[in-house]
Amino acid sequence: STLLPYTTLFRSLSDFSSEIPREFHTALAHLNKHGSLTETFLVNTLGADRIAARKARKFAAKIDGWLPFLPFDIGIEQTSEGIEYRKLERGKI
């Protein structure tokens, strides 16, 4: 097998469909790589202010519609620290 250069690998983890607003790609790349995404991390990647909190609510409202454009499914859990998004194998919801 051929090894891909790091930049190619990174690009493949962070490039998502144009159907998903670019401002959410960093959070989705984190979810893809680490398997989970906390609401706190999401807000911090969006600017850590009131506008970021509004964007995080938009993310939560739109995530189901983005599933066809993602290479994985997403489970959502309410934890004592807030919402946590979990990466799931396709078809395991």
C-alpha positions as CSV (number, residue, x, y, z in Angstrom):
1,S,0.0,0.0,0.0
2,T,1.0,3.6,-0.6
3,L,1.4,6.0,2.3
4,L,-0.3,9.3,1.9
5,P,1.6,12.5,2.8
6,Y,0.5,14.1,6.1
7,T,-1.0,17.1,4.3
8,T,-3.2,14.8,2.1
9,L,-4.4,12.9,5.1
10,F,-5.2,16.1,7.1
11,R,-7.1,17.5,4.1
12,S,-9.2,14.4,3.8
13,L,-10.2,14.6,7.5
14,S,-11.1,18.3,7.3
15,D,-12.8,18.7,3.9
16,F,-16.5,18.2,4.1
17,S,-19.4,18.8,1.6
18,S,-20.1,22.3,0.7
19,E,-23.6,21.5,2.0
20,I,-22.1,21.9,5.5
21,P,-21.1,25.5,6.4
22,R,-17.3,25.8,6.5
23,E,-17.4,27.2,10.1
24,F,-18.4,23.7,11.3
25,H,-15.7,21.8,9.4
26,T,-13.1,22.1,12.3
27,A,-15.6,20.6,14.8
28,L,-16.5,17.8,12.4
29,A,-12.9,17.0,11.8
30,H,-12.3,16.8,15.5
31,L,-15.3,14.5,15.9
32,N,-14.0,12.3,13.0
33,K,-10.5,12.1,14.5
34,H,-11.3,11.7,18.2
35,G,-14.7,10.0,18.2
36,S,-16.4,12.6,20.3
37,L,-17.1,16.3,20.4
38,T,-18.3,18.3,23.5
39,E,-20.6,21.3,23.3
40,T,-17.8,23.3,25.1
41,F,-15.2,22.4,22.4
42,L,-17.8,23.2,19.7
43,V,-18.5,26.7,21.2
44,N,-14.7,27.3,21.6
45,T,-14.0,26.5,18.0
46,L,-16.7,28.9,16.9
47,G,-15.4,31.9,18.9
48,A,-16.3,31.3,22.5
49,D,-18.9,34.2,22.7
50,R,-22.6,34.6,22.5
51,I,-22.5,34.4,18.7
52,A,-20.6,31.1,19.0
53,A,-23.3,29.8,21.4
54,R,-25.9,30.7,18.7
55,K,-23.8,28.9,16.1
56,A,-23.6,25.8,18.3
57,R,-27.4,25.7,18.5
58,K,-27.5,26.0,14.7
59,F,-25.0,23.0,14.5
60,A,-27.3,21.0,16.8
61,A,-30.4,21.8,14.8
62,K,-28.8,21.1,11.4
63,I,-26.6,18.0,12.2
64,D,-29.3,15.4,11.2
65,G,-29.6,17.0,7.7
66,W,-25.8,16.8,7.2
67,L,-25.6,13.0,7.9
68,P,-25.9,12.1,4.2
69,F,-22.8,14.2,3.5
70,L,-20.7,12.7,6.3
71,P,-18.7,9.5,6.2
72,F,-20.0,8.5,9.6
73,D,-23.2,8.8,11.7
74,I,-23.5,10.9,14.8
75,G,-25.1,10.0,18.2
76,I,-26.1,12.8,20.5
77,E,-26.0,12.4,24.3
78,Q,-26.9,14.8,27.1
79,T,-24.2,14.6,29.8
80,S,-23.7,16.5,33.0
81,E,-21.3,18.8,31.1
82,G,-23.7,19.5,28.2
83,I,-24.3,17.9,24.9
84,E,-21.8,15.4,23.5
85,Y,-21.7,14.3,19.9
86,R,-20.3,10.8,19.3
87,K,-19.0,9.4,16.0
88,L,-20.8,6.1,15.1
89,E,-20.2,3.6,12.4
90,R,-22.6,4.1,9.5
91,G,-25.9,2.4,10.2
92,K,-25.3,2.0,14.0
93,I,-27.7,4.7,15.2
